[in-house]
Amino acid sequence: MADLSTTYMGVALKNPLIVAASSISSYVDKVKTAEEVGAGALVIRSLFEEQIQHDDMTLSDFMERAANISPEIQSTFYPPVEHGGPREHLMWVEKTVNAVEMPVFASLNAVNPGTWVDYATQLAETGIAGLEINYYAVAADPDKSGSDYEKALFDIVESVVGAVSVPVAVKLSPYYTSTANVVKEIEKRGAKAVVMFNRFLQPDIDVDDETIANEMVWSDPREMKVPLRWVALLYGRVGLDMALNTGVHSGRDIAKAILAGASAVQVASTVLQNGLPYISTMLMDLQSWMEEKDYDKLDDFRGKVSQQNVEDLFGFERAQYMQLLMSQQ
């Protein structure tokens, strides 16, 4: 049987499938089931600064006001209102960590530098294997340059890394001007891994009510191409681990991610759609593919189709742009 073990953030995982931050982490029984069906690790949904600032806000009110912040918000809160505040969140993280043997990572989404450090420190004390910085900032201020937003991210990463003893990963937006440079600078500041990419829900407009509309939309396998490209471009050029997030729906998708150079993948949509047992199906499909290819372990093919290991060095940059356009005639 093929060896699926890998290392992510310096943490040993039995396989590369990480359950991404989602409603699954809101229930201990579901977390246990995820482990039983084979998940290599799990990320607990983010602690948001809005929770910290509005500790006494009811859960329904919070969800209504914060629906545009992140796709995690509408789908990942605990059912009881008493689980909505930061103290309860910290207790829940510790309870989840103690309920399973697989590595559990916490996630933090904040705005103010002091909040990042304060709660990163508290999360690190719950027994987590690592911390994911879920940084989300819409560059909507015309008076701020791209470098201003990047500096804010770098300062946060440096502060959090310096404040905690657990390894830190950064969940990035795909919209930076120079993604490669951002990843390099994050590595310089001590991050052990990067997650590519944060999948943001985009607001819509209801033309009947003439209001902003929000809808939870599952990811599609075609969305995997963007993070796949960047993992392939950066493999061998940066030293930190890369987790591919968005669009991973099958065992063959996991194989694609490893071929590009990923250390792990994060999955949510397909598991929420198909149920937790589908994790086993994905892992079995990955093993079957490896056996067909005579691969004994992930390192046998990790990065094999990254930019540095393919003949067409510009394939991931130009993506055969001209040929594809010409083929449509």
Secondary structure, 3 states (H helix, E strand, C coil): CCECCEEECCEEECCCEEECCCHHHHCHHHHHHHHHCCCCEEECCCEEHHHHHCCCCCHHHHHHHCCCCCHHHHHCCCCCHHHCCHHHHHHHHHHHHHHCCCCEEEEEECCCHHHHHHHHHHHHCCCCCEEEEECCCCCCCCCCCHHHHHHHHHHHHHHHHHHCCCCEEEEECCCCCCHHHHHHHHHHCCCCEEEECCCCCCCEEECCCCEEECCCCCCCHHHHHHHHHHHHHHECCECCEEEEECCCCCHHHHHHHHHHCCCEEEECHHHHHHCCCHHHHHHHHHHHHHHHCCCCEHHHCCCCCCHHHCCCCCHHHHCCHHHHHHHCC
